[in-house]
Amino acid sequence: MISEFQDLSDKIERLASLVGSLRSENAQLRQTNELLNEVNMALVERLVEVQHKVEAVIEQLPAPEPDDAEMDDDQHAEPIKSEAAR
């Protein structure tokens, strides 16, 4: 019977040790999680800033000119029409 109590005592000590290790690991993971959340928020802020800068640059670009292909089509269409009218 004393041996059973000793086995139970050993198991309790191992369980207590495991609980302590898990608490320590949990605390470390919480710190890592906080740090990663801070890094993530900083990156999101930088991304928003860059997005605003890109949008501002796009707004400053001149309006697009008509494509050369469209102008070529219009130029070719007119002579054909005038030749057909002859």
Beta strands, then each sheet from edge to edge (+ up, - down):
end
